Amino acid sequence: MLLCVTASHKTASFELLERLSRTPDDVAPTIVGMTPCVQGAVVLATCNRFEAYVEMDEPVTAAGAIGVEAVIEAVESATGISAADLDGAYTVHSGRRVAEHLFSVASGLESVVSGEGEIAGQVRRALKSARKDGTTSPELERLFQRASQAQRKVKNVTALGRAGRSLVRLALELADSRIADWSAERVLLVGTGAYAAVTLATLRERGAVNISVYSPSGRAEVFAAKHGIRPIAADEYARTAARSSLLITCTTATEPVLGPEHLQLTTGPAAAGCPVGAHRQLVVDLGMPRNVDPAIAGLEGVALLDLETIRLHAPLEELQATDAARSVVREAAETFHVVGARQSVTPSVVALRSHIFELLEREIDRARARGDEDGKVEQALRHLSGVLLHTPTVRAHELAAAGRADEFTAALAALYGIAPEADAADDAATA
């Protein structure tokens, strides 16, 4: 049984998501260690969502409730966030709904900005991390691999990618209303990670040319040399920040890297002439957890644009592209379910075929002992066994697709007294 516990920008407060974004790497192993009926766990934690995908031992009574409890306890153990704080901030998907939800997430349909591309890589990295920790299971492997396939199909056959925009692009579009001439801006980029590279490229698309970079982790010089901009040393940071008209932070630091103490000169003559309209400085905080102390919004002449504000200004989805993408996702989720159901009935089909073939070989041996030298009786018997097996095999797959695979297994036990072997069931799940 697959289960997903998800807290996102749709269900949880910005502050809670910020705390969940600090989730340690040991949450998935903790979930797996909570109870023997948890067969695997993959955790996806991004700036706008926390999700735990869990495979439960389905015969266990109340498996869903046990799985949710394991996730909540693991989060509390790893982060200190109590169950009371999480109450009402998450939703639970189970069974068939899990695949459609993950495929939607991987395709960007559940993001702040519909169609944003960063989430696909985050989904792949979540699976990779679970593999490293040894917390995946055959069904979770299949689920996440199919999610990547669904995401690529959405990207290739719909216009969602063109309709959606990344958080970086959206943030700069919101900043655009305050900036008359991007080439006149004195830009300070704080951070050197993947978001920083995307931000730099987007700034240049808009015409920004006076760009410096500061790295709290000391990687400014390498980043600056690679991208042809000016590095800022630690002892220059506050002075440069105070004299910049546009500051964009995008680090993975767990504490604010920009505060009022860095911008104190903005209230004096040193900041005069900054071309950002009514505000002499615009600060864009793309960090999660937040990189900027919210207190700077109280400084005279400073405007703060953070992820929470960006989320509130996310554009309406382009309905046609979104509808087409959701259609692809639903189809992929249905295929995932049907294939999984057929795999679940495979051990029973194998057991039936093995039983029939065993009887067949006995009758062929008898025929040979009675003088079937030309092999015609053997040929007829093999043909008959194939005909006899065809309808039950087709029917088994039909029942499995309808969620009734257990009926086929029960019928085999009632009619023939046979049951699938455990090894065959494991092999089918792995396949």
C-alpha positions in Angstrom: 0.0 0.0 0.0 1.4 3.4 -1.0 0.8 6.4 1.2 1.8 10.1 0.9 1.7 12.6 3.7 2.1 16.1 2.2 2.4 19.6 3.6 2.6 22.3 0.9 2.0 26.0 0.3 -1.7 25.0 -0.2 -2.1 23.6 3.3 0.6 24.9 5.6 1.7 28.4 6.7 4.9 29.9 5.3 6.5 29.7 8.7 5.8 26.0 9.1 7.1 25.2 5.7 10.2 27.2 6.5 10.8 25.0 9.6 10.1 21.8 7.6 12.6 22.8 4.9 15.3 22.3 7.5 14.3 18.6 7.7 17.4 16.5 8.4 18.5 13.8 6.0 17.7 11.0 8.4 13.9 11.5 8.3 13.3 8.6 5.8 15.5 6.1 7.8 13.6 7.2 10.9 10.2 6.5 9.2 11.4 3.1 8.1 12.6 2.3 11.6 9.4 3.3 13.3 7.5 0.0 12.6 8.2 -3.3 10.8 5.2 -2.8 8.5 6.9 0.2 6.8 8.6 -1.3 3.8 10.1 1.9 2.4 10.1 5.7 2.5 11.2 8.5 0.3 11.1 12.1 1.6 10.8 15.1 -0.7 11.5 18.4 1.0 11.6 21.7 -0.9 11.0 25.4 -0.1 7.3 25.0 -0.7 6.5 21.5 0.4 7.4 18.5 2.6 6.2 15.1 1.4 6.8 11.6 2.7 6.0 8.7 0.4 5.7 5.4 2.3 5.0 1.8 1.3 3.1 -0.1 3.9 2.6 -3.8 4.4 -1.0 -3.9 3.1 -2.3 -6.9 5.1 -1.6 -4.9 8.3 -4.8 -3.6 9.9 -5.1 0.2 9.7 -1.9 0.4 7.6 -2.7 3.9 6.5 -3.1 5.3 10.1 0.1 3.5 11.2 2.0 5.0 8.2 0.8 8.6 8.9 1.7 8.2 12.6 5.2 6.9 11.7 5.7 10.0 9.4 4.5 12.5 12.1 6.6 10.9 14.8 9.7 10.8 12.5 9.3 14.5 11.7 8.8 15.4 15.4 11.9 13.3 16.3 14.1 14.9 13.6 12.9 18.5 13.6 11.2 19.1 17.0 8.0 20.1 15.3 5.2 18.6 17.4 2.2 16.7 16.1 0.0 19.5 17.4 1.9 22.0 15.2 1.4 19.8 12.2 -2.3 19.2 12.8 -4.4 20.6 9.9 -1.3 21.5 7.9 -1.0 18.3 5.9 -3.1 16.0 3.7 -2.9 12.3 3.1 -3.1 10.4 -0.2 -3.3 6.7 -0.3 -3.7 3.9 -2.9 -4.4 5.1 -6.5 -4.2 8.8 -5.5 -0.6 8.7 -4.6 0.7 8.2 -8.2 -1.4 11.0 -9.6 -0.3 13.4 -6.8 3.4 12.7 -7.3 3.1 12.9 -11.1 1.4 16.2 -10.7 4.1 17.4 -8.3 6.9 16.3 -10.5 5.3 18.0 -13.5 5.1 21.3 -11.7 1.3 21.3 -11.5 1.3 21.7 -7.7 4.0 24.4 -7.5 3.6 28.0 -6.5 4.1 28.8 -10.2 2.5 26.2 -12.3 5.0 24.5 -14.6 8.1 25.6 -12.8 11.0 23.3 -13.7 13.1 23.0 -10.5 10.8 20.5 -8.9 11.6 17.7 -11.4 15.2 17.6 -10.3 14.2 17.7 -6.7 12.0 14.6 -7.2 14.9 12.8 -8.8 17.2 13.8 -6.0 14.7 12.6 -3.4 14.8 9.1 -4.9 18.6 9.1 -5.2 18.9 10.1 -1.5 16.5 7.3 -0.5 18.6 4.8 -2.5 21.7 6.0 -0.7 20.1 5.6 2.7 18.6 2.2 1.7 15.0 3.2 2.3 13.5 2.6 -1.1 11.2 -0.3 -1.9 10.4 -1.9 -5.3 7.1 -0.1 -5.5 8.5 3.3 -4.5 11.3 2.8 -7.1 8.7 2.2 -9.7 6.5 5.1 -8.5 9.4 7.7 -8.7 10.8 6.4 -12.0 7.3 6.7 -13.6 7.0 10.2 -12.1 10.0 11.3 -14.0 8.6 9.7 -17.2 5.3 11.5 -16.7 7.1 14.8 -16.1 9.1 14.5 -19.3 5.9 13.7 -21.3 4.1 16.7 -19.8 7.1 18.8 -20.8 7.2 17.4 -24.4 3.5 17.3 -25.3 2.0 20.3 -23.5 2.7 24.0 -23.3 2.8 23.9 -19.5 6.6 24.6 -19.4 6.1 27.7 -21.5 3.1 28.8 -19.5 4.7 28.4 -16.2 7.6 30.4 -14.9 10.3 29.8 -12.3 10.2 31.5 -9.0 13.3 33.5 -10.0 11.6 34.8 -13.2 8.4 35.6 -11.4 10.3 37.5 -8.7 12.1 39.6 -11.2 8.9 40.3 -13.1 7.4 41.6 -9.8 10.6 43.7 -9.4 10.2 45.0 -12.9 7.3 47.2 -11.8 9.8 49.2 -9.6 12.7 49.4 -12.0 12.8 51.7 -15.0 16.2 50.8 -16.4 17.8 47.5 -15.4 21.2 48.5 -16.8 21.3 51.4 -14.2 20.8 49.0 -11.3 23.7 48.2 -8.9 22.9 44.5 -8.2 24.3 42.4 -5.4 23.7 38.7 -5.7 24.1 36.8 -2.4 24.7 33.1 -2.9 26.4 30.9 -5.5 24.2 27.8 -5.8 21.9 26.6 -8.6 19.4 29.4 -8.0 22.2 32.0 -8.2 23.1 30.9 -11.7 19.5 31.0 -12.8 19.1 34.4 -11.2 22.2 35.8 -12.9 21.0 34.6 -16.3 17.6 36.1 -15.8 19.1 39.4 -14.7 21.2 39.6 -17.8 18.1 38.8 -19.9 16.6 41.9 -18.5 19.6 44.1 -19.2 21.4 44.2 -15.8 25.1 44.7 -16.2 26.5 46.0 -12.9 26.3 42.8 -10.9 28.4 41.7 -7.9 28.3 38.4 -6.0 28.9 37.6 -2.3 29.1 34.1 -0.9 28.6 33.5 2.9 30.4 30.1 2.3 33.4 31.8 0.6 32.8 30.7 -3.0 32.3 34.1 -4.5 35.6 34.3 -6.4 35.1 30.9 -8.2 31.5 31.8 -9.1 32.4 35.3 -10.3 35.3 34.1 -12.4 33.0 31.5 -14.1 30.3 34.1 -14.9 32.3 37.3 -15.5 31.1 39.4 -12.5 32.8 41.0 -9.5 33.3 39.0 -6.3 32.7 40.7 -3.0 34.9 39.8 0.0 33.5 39.4 3.5 35.0 42.8 4.7 33.3 44.5 1.7 29.9 42.9 2.1 28.1 45.5 4.3 29.5 48.5 2.4 28.5 46.9 -1.0 25.1 45.9 0.3 24.4 49.4 1.6 25.3 50.9 -1.8 23.4 48.4 -4.0 20.0 49.3 -5.3 18.9 45.7 -5.9 19.9 42.8 -3.6 18.9 39.2 -4.3 19.6 36.5 -1.8 19.5 32.8 -2.7 21.6 30.8 -0.3 21.0 27.6 1.6 22.0 29.2 4.9 19.8 28.3 7.8 20.1 31.8 9.4 19.6 35.2 7.8 22.6 36.5 5.9 21.3 40.0 5.4 19.9 42.3 8.1 19.5 45.9 9.1 23.1 46.1 10.2 24.2 45.5 6.6 21.9 48.2 5.2 22.3 50.9 7.8 23.9 53.2 5.3 20.7 53.2 3.2 19.2 55.8 5.5 22.1 58.3 4.8 23.5 60.1 1.8 25.6 57.1 0.7 22.4 55.6 -0.8 21.2 58.7 -2.6 20.5 58.3 -6.3 19.6 54.6 -6.2 17.2 54.2 -9.2 14.4 52.0 -7.7 11.7 54.6 -7.6 10.1 55.4 -4.3 12.4 52.9 -2.6 16.1 53.4 -2.8 16.7 49.7 -2.3 14.8 46.6 -3.3 15.6 43.3 -1.6 14.5 40.0 -3.1 14.7 37.0 -0.7 14.6 33.7 -2.6 16.0 31.7 0.3 14.2 29.0 2.2 14.7 29.2 5.1 14.6 32.9 4.6 17.9 34.6 4.0 16.8 38.1 5.0 15.9 39.4 8.4 12.3 40.7 8.0 13.2 43.7 10.1 14.8 45.3 7.1 11.4 46.0 5.7 11.1 48.6 8.4 14.0 50.6 7.2 13.3 53.8 5.4 13.7 53.5 1.7 13.9 49.7 1.7 11.3 47.3 0.1 11.4 43.6 0.8 10.1 40.9 -1.7 10.2 37.4 -0.2 8.8 34.0 -1.2 5.6 34.5 0.7 4.9 37.7 -1.2 5.9 36.1 -4.5 3.5 33.2 -3.8 0.6 35.6 -3.3 1.3 37.2 -6.7 1.7 34.0 -8.6 -0.1 34.4 -11.9 -3.3 32.5 -12.8 -2.6 29.3 -14.5 -3.1 29.1 -18.3 -6.0 26.8 -18.2 -5.6 25.1 -21.5 -2.0 24.1 -20.9 -2.8 23.0 -17.3 -5.8 20.9 -18.4 -3.7 19.2 -21.1 -0.9 18.5 -18.5 -3.4 17.1 -16.0 -4.8 14.8 -18.7 -1.3 13.4 -19.3 -0.8 13.0 -15.6 -4.1 11.1 -15.1 -3.3 8.8 -18.0 0.2 8.1 -16.6 -1.3 7.4 -13.1 -3.9 5.0 -14.5 -1.2 3.2 -16.5 0.9 3.0 -13.3 -2.0 1.5 -11.4 -2.9 -1.0 -14.1 0.7 -2.2 -14.5 1.0 -2.5 -10.8 -2.2 -4.4 -10.5 -1.2 -6.8 -13.2 2.1 -7.3 -11.5 0.2 -8.1 -8.3 -1.7 -10.9 -10.0 1.3 -12.2 -11.8 2.3 -14.7 -9.0 -1.2 -16.2 -9.1 -1.0 -16.5 -12.9 2.4 -18.1 -12.6 1.0 -20.6 -10.1 -1.9 -21.5 -12.4 0.4 -22.0 -15.4 2.8 -24.0 -13.4 0.0 -26.3 -12.2 -1.4 -26.8 -15.7 2.1 -27.4 -17.2 2.9 -29.9 -14.5 -0.3 -31.8 -15.4 0.5 -31.4 -19.1 4.0 -33.0 -18.8 2.5 -36.0 -16.9 0.0 -36.6 -19.7 2.7 -36.2 -22.4 4.8 -38.8 -20.6 1.8 -41.1 -20.6 1.1 -40.6 -24.2 4.7 -41.3 -25.1 4.6 -44.5 -23.0 1.5 -45.5 -25.0 3.3 -45.1 -28.3 2.9 -41.5 -29.4 5.9 -41.7 -31.7 4.9 -39.0 -34.2 4.2 -36.5 -31.4 0.7 -35.6 -32.5 -0.9 -36.3 -29.1 1.8 -34.1 -27.5 1.1 -31.4 -30.0 -2.6 -31.6 -29.3 -2.2 -31.5 -25.6 0.1 -28.5 -25.7 -2.4 -26.7 -27.9 -5.2 -27.5 -25.6 -3.4 -26.3 -22.5 -2.7 -23.0 -24.2 -6.4 -22.6 -25.1 -7.4 -23.5 -21.5 -5.0 -21.0 -20.0 -5.8 -18.1 -22.3 -9.2 -17.0 -20.8 -8.1 -17.3 -17.1 -5.0 -15.3 -17.8 -6.9 -12.5 -19.6 -9.6 -12.6 -16.9 -6.9 -12.3 -14.2 -5.5 -9.1 -15.7 -9.0 -7.7 -16.0 -9.8 -8.4 -12.4 -6.4 -6.9 -11.4 -7.1 -3.7 -13.3 -10.4 -3.4 -11.5 -8.7 -3.9 -8.1 -10.1 -7.4 -7.7 -6.9 -9.5 -8.0 -7.6 -11.1 -4.7 -10.7 -12.7 -6.2 -8.6 -14.5 -8.8 -6.2 -15.8 -6.1 -9.1 -17.0 -4.0 -10.6 -18.7 -7.0 -7.4 -20.6 -7.6 -7.3 -21.7 -4.0 -11.0 -22.8 -4.1 -10.8 -24.7 -7.4 -7.3 -26.1 -7.5 -6.0 -25.8 -4.0 -3.0 -23.8 -5.2 -1.5 -20.5 -4.0 1.3 -18.3 -5.4 4.7 -18.9 -3.9 6.2 -16.1 -1.8 9.3 -15.9 -4.0 7.2 -15.4 -7.1 5.4 -12.6 -5.4 8.6 -10.9 -4.5 10.0 -11.4 -8.1 6.8 -9.8 -9.5 7.1 -6.8 -7.2 10.7 -6.3 -8.1 9.9 -6.5 -11.8 
